[in-house]
Amino acid sequence: MFLNIKTIVTDIRLLLILVLYIVCNIMGYSSTSRYIIVSLVLLIGIFELPIMIQKKFKWHYSMSLLLLFSFWGLLSYLWAYDNHLVVSRFFSLLVIDVFYIFAWNIFYEKENSFDLITTIIILSGFILSLYVVFYYGVSNYYYMLLKGYRVGMEITNVNYIGLNCIMSLICCFYRFIKENKLYYFVFMLVPLIVSLGTGSRKVIIAFVISVFALVLFKKSETFGSFLGKIFKIIIMAMLVFSLLKLPAFSNINNRFSSFMNLFNANAEVDESTLIRKNLINQGLDLWRDHFIVGIGLNGTLSNTTGLGTYSHNNYVELLATVGLIGFVLFYLMYIIAAIKSFLNHNYSIDKVLVLLLICINLLLEFACVSYYSFQNYVFFLLMYNYVYTKCEVDNNVF
């Protein structure tokens, strides 16, 4: 079935999850979109609750981990610099937790749940990229690319657009590798152009690593097929580097070169990199002073901390705001999933995708704050769907 679209369209709950994901991709979790997001989560609950009651509610320990993290953040209200910031962020986390619980039970009853989740990621990224292009107009968008502008800043956080498009690209390439259907390239073209047009350095790193890993670690039956992989990797590397030489993507080259200059004391570093470096250093200073419990959930946004904004690094943000305890609670989600996936002896391209996305997310979180991102929780959903169906049920990996 073409991308499982019929299954999604005919199930109102899956359709609402897709719409919710698209809204979050385009608008983020802002004061403007908050009411839309909460309304969509409530709608999903209205349609799912009767089914959950009838077929027996399914609880998974991943839900407990997410709720523990959220309520630890709420507990930081007792010592926080700004109590209002704690309550605001806790409400955001609680809404996403509730969504995760509903979504887990929805996909639990589906036979092809893993593919359905990747389809939702693919479609949402494709629709986001089309929205970006038509927001500016095709001709104007092409002109902005040629001039080397970072396209998308007028819509939402430009790095946010790039990361959502690249996750869609990775899942789309995974489905192409798995099913060998050429139509997946149609769903890859526009998100690839839009993600590169954002000028995000993280995007190109994630894309190159993902494509090479999926090709390299696809199971080979013969030595000839292995040589074919090497040939494909060489061809793709040449295409990527040729594409980056085009004037339209010169912004990525310039920003990446400037970032690498950070490791050269005598070279020039761009303002964006210097700001990130300073914010991370200030965040680490806050953590040293509040090592175990942090300064309070969302506390870096408080002007009293000297930051007034998030620290541009998920690790530092969590250490500074919820301390070592909150940091461990959050990253247990990754650690448990990585161990169980790795110990699953049944080799498949699904396993490669999950381990790859864990590595990519952990790498990207050095350059963004994602612990309250709706997209991050969709990734958790994909990750633990694989862990439950392929590791815990099929193979009893502790």
PEHU-V271254 format. One record per residue. N is the residue number from 1. RES is the residue in three letters. PHI is phi as a letter, one per 40 degrees, with the letter a starting at -180 (NA if undefined). OMEGA is omega as a letter, one per 40 degrees, with the letter a starting at -180 (* if undefined). Layout:
{{N	RES	PHI	OMEGA} {N	RES	PHI	OMEGA}}
//
This chain:
{{1	MET	NA	a} {2	PHE	c	i} {3	LEU	f	a} {4	ASN	f	a} {5	ILE	c	a} {6	LYS	c	i} {7	THR	c	a} {8	ILE	c	a} {9	VAL	c	a} {10	THR	c	i} {11	ASP	b	a} {12	ILE	d	a} {13	ARG	c	i} {14	LEU	c	i} {15	LEU	c	i} {16	LEU	c	i} {17	ILE	c	i} {18	LEU	c	i} {19	VAL	c	i} {20	LEU	d	a} {21	TYR	c	i} {22	ILE	c	i} {23	VAL	d	i} {24	CYS	c	i} {25	ASN	c	a} {26	ILE	c	a} {27	MET	b	a} {28	GLY	g	i} {29	TYR	b	a} {30	SER	b	i} {31	SER	c	i} {32	THR	c	a} {33	SER	c	a} {34	ARG	d	a} {35	TYR	c	i} {36	ILE	c	a} {37	ILE	c	i} {38	VAL	c	i} {39	SER	c	i} {40	LEU	c	i} {41	VAL	c	i} {42	LEU	c	i} {43	LEU	c	i} {44	ILE	d	i} {45	GLY	c	i} {46	ILE	c	a} {47	PHE	c	a} {48	GLU	c	a} {49	LEU	d	i} {50	PRO	c	i} {51	ILE	c	i} {52	MET	c	a} {53	ILE	c	a} {54	GLN	c	a} {55	LYS	c	a} {56	LYS	g	a} {57	PHE	c	a} {58	LYS	b	i} {59	TRP	b	i} {60	HIS	b	a} {61	TYR	c	i} {62	SER	c	i} {63	MET	c	i} {64	SER	c	i} {65	LEU	c	a} {66	LEU	c	i} {67	LEU	c	i} {68	LEU	d	i} {69	PHE	c	a} {70	SER	c	a} {71	PHE	c	i} {72	TRP	c	i} {73	GLY	c	i} {74	LEU	c	i} {75	LEU	c	i} {76	SER	c	i} {77	TYR	d	a} {78	LEU	c	a} {79	TRP	b	a} {80	ALA	c	i} {81	TYR	c	a} {82	ASP	b	a} {83	ASN	c	a} {84	HIS	c	i} {85	LEU	c	i} {86	VAL	c	a} {87	VAL	c	a} {88	SER	c	a} {89	ARG	c	i} {90	PHE	c	i} {91	PHE	c	i} {92	SER	c	a} {93	LEU	c	a} {94	LEU	c	i} {95	VAL	c	a} {96	ILE	c	i} {97	ASP	c	i} {98	VAL	c	i} {99	PHE	d	a} {100	TYR	c	a} {101	ILE	c	i} {102	PHE	c	a} {103	ALA	c	i} {104	TRP	d	a} {105	ASN	c	i} {106	ILE	c	a} {107	PHE	c	i} {108	TYR	d	a} {109	GLU	c	a} {110	LYS	c	a} {111	GLU	c	a} {112	ASN	b	a} {113	SER	c	a} {114	PHE	c	i} {115	ASP	c	i} {116	LEU	c	i} {117	ILE	c	i} {118	THR	c	i} {119	THR	c	i} {120	ILE	c	i} {121	ILE	c	a} {122	ILE	c	a} {123	LEU	c	a} {124	SER	c	i} {125	GLY	c	i} {126	PHE	c	i} {127	ILE	c	i} {128	LEU	d	a} {129	SER	c	i} {130	LEU	c	i} {131	TYR	c	a} {132	VAL	c	a} {133	VAL	c	a} {134	PHE	c	i} {135	TYR	c	a} {136	TYR	c	a} {137	GLY	g	a} {138	VAL	d	a} {139	SER	c	i} {140	ASN	c	i} {141	TYR	c	i} {142	TYR	c	i} {143	TYR	c	a} {144	MET	c	i} {145	LEU	c	a} {146	LEU	c	i} {147	LYS	c	i} {148	GLY	g	i} {149	TYR	c	i} {150	ARG	c	a} {151	VAL	c	i} {152	GLY	h	a} {153	MET	c	a} {154	GLU	c	a} {155	ILE	c	i} {156	THR	a	i} {157	ASN	d	a} {158	VAL	c	i} {159	ASN	c	i} {160	TYR	c	i} {161	ILE	c	a} {162	GLY	c	a} {163	LEU	c	i} {164	ASN	c	i} {165	CYS	c	a} {166	ILE	c	i} {167	MET	c	i} {168	SER	c	i} {169	LEU	c	a} {170	ILE	c	i} {171	CYS	c	i} {172	CYS	c	i} {173	PHE	c	i} {174	TYR	d	a} {175	ARG	c	i} {176	PHE	c	i} {177	ILE	c	a} {178	LYS	c	a} {179	GLU	b	i} {180	ASN	f	i} {181	LYS	b	a} {182	LEU	c	a} {183	TYR	c	i} {184	TYR	c	i} {185	PHE	c	i} {186	VAL	c	a} {187	PHE	c	i} {188	MET	c	a} {189	LEU	c	a} {190	VAL	c	i} {191	PRO	d	i} {192	LEU	c	i} {193	ILE	c	a} {194	VAL	c	a} {195	SER	c	i} {196	LEU	c	i} {197	GLY	c	i} {198	THR	c	a} {199	GLY	g	a} {200	SER	c	i} {201	ARG	c	a} {202	LYS	c	a} {203	VAL	c	a} {204	ILE	c	i} {205	ILE	c	a} {206	ALA	c	a} {207	PHE	c	a} {208	VAL	c	a} {209	ILE	c	a} {210	SER	c	a} {211	VAL	c	a} {212	PHE	c	a} {213	ALA	c	a} {214	LEU	c	i} {215	VAL	c	a} {216	LEU	c	a} {217	PHE	c	i} {218	LYS	c	a} {219	LYS	c	i} {220	SER	b	i} {221	GLU	c	a} {222	THR	b	i} {223	PHE	c	i} {224	GLY	c	i} {225	SER	c	i} {226	PHE	c	i} {227	LEU	c	i} {228	GLY	c	i} {229	LYS	c	a} {230	ILE	d	i} {231	PHE	c	i} {232	LYS	c	a} {233	ILE	c	i} {234	ILE	c	i} {235	ILE	c	a} {236	MET	c	i} {237	ALA	c	i} {238	MET	c	i} {239	LEU	c	a} {240	VAL	c	a} {241	PHE	c	i} {242	SER	c	i} {243	LEU	c	a} {244	LEU	c	i} {245	LYS	c	a} {246	LEU	c	a} {247	PRO	d	a} {248	ALA	c	a} {249	PHE	b	i} {250	SER	c	a} {251	ASN	c	i} {252	ILE	c	i} {253	ASN	d	a} {254	ASN	c	a} {255	ARG	c	a} {256	PHE	c	i} {257	SER	c	i} {258	SER	c	i} {259	PHE	c	a} {260	MET	c	i} {261	ASN	c	i} {262	LEU	d	a} {263	PHE	c	i} {264	ASN	b	a} {265	ALA	c	a} {266	ASN	c	a} {267	ALA	c	a} {268	GLU	c	a} {269	VAL	b	a} {270	ASP	c	a} {271	GLU	c	a} {272	SER	d	a} {273	THR	c	i} {274	LEU	c	i} {275	ILE	c	i} {276	ARG	d	a} {277	LYS	c	a} {278	ASN	c	i} {279	LEU	c	i} {280	ILE	c	i} {281	ASN	c	i} {282	GLN	c	i} {283	GLY	c	i} {284	LEU	c	i} {285	ASP	c	i} {286	LEU	c	a} {287	TRP	c	a} {288	ARG	d	a} {289	ASP	c	a} {290	HIS	b	a} {291	PHE	c	a} {292	ILE	c	a} {293	VAL	b	i} {294	GLY	g	a} {295	ILE	c	a} {296	GLY	h	a} {297	LEU	d	i} {298	ASN	g	a} {299	GLY	c	a} {300	THR	c	i} {301	LEU	c	i} {302	SER	c	i} {303	ASN	c	a} {304	THR	c	i} {305	THR	c	a} {306	GLY	g	i} {307	LEU	c	a} {308	GLY	g	i} {309	THR	a	i} {310	TYR	c	a} {311	SER	c	i} {312	HIS	g	i} {313	ASN	a	a} {314	ASN	c	a} {315	TYR	c	a} {316	VAL	c	i} {317	GLU	d	a} {318	LEU	c	i} {319	LEU	c	a} {320	ALA	c	a} {321	THR	c	a} {322	VAL	b	i} {323	GLY	g	a} {324	LEU	c	a} {325	ILE	c	i} {326	GLY	c	i} {327	PHE	d	a} {328	VAL	c	i} {329	LEU	d	a} {330	PHE	c	a} {331	TYR	c	i} {332	LEU	c	i} {333	MET	d	i} {334	TYR	c	a} {335	ILE	c	a} {336	ILE	c	a} {337	ALA	c	a} {338	ALA	c	a} {339	ILE	c	a} {340	LYS	c	i} {341	SER	c	a} {342	PHE	c	a} {343	LEU	c	i} {344	ASN	c	a} {345	HIS	c	i} {346	ASN	c	a} {347	TYR	c	i} {348	SER	a	i} {349	ILE	c	i} {350	ASP	c	i} {351	LYS	c	i} {352	VAL	c	a} {353	LEU	c	a} {354	VAL	c	i} {355	LEU	c	i} {356	LEU	c	a} {357	LEU	c	i} {358	ILE	c	a} {359	CYS	c	a} {360	ILE	c	i} {361	ASN	c	i} {362	LEU	c	i} {363	LEU	c	a} {364	LEU	c	a} {365	GLU	c	i} {366	PHE	c	a} {367	ALA	b	i} {368	CYS	a	i} {369	VAL	b	a} {370	SER	b	a} {371	TYR	c	i} {372	TYR	b	a} {373	SER	c	i} {374	PHE	d	a} {375	GLN	c	i} {376	ASN	c	a} {377	TYR	c	i} {378	VAL	c	i} {379	PHE	c	i} {380	PHE	d	i} {381	LEU	c	i} {382	LEU	c	a} {383	MET	c	a} {384	TYR	c	i} {385	ASN	c	i} {386	TYR	c	a} {387	VAL	d	a} {388	TYR	c	a} {389	THR	c	a} {390	LYS	b	a} {391	CYS	b	a} {392	GLU	c	a} {393	VAL	c	a} {394	ASP	c	a} {395	ASN	b	i} {396	ASN	f	i} {397	VAL	c	a} {398	PHE	e	*}}
//
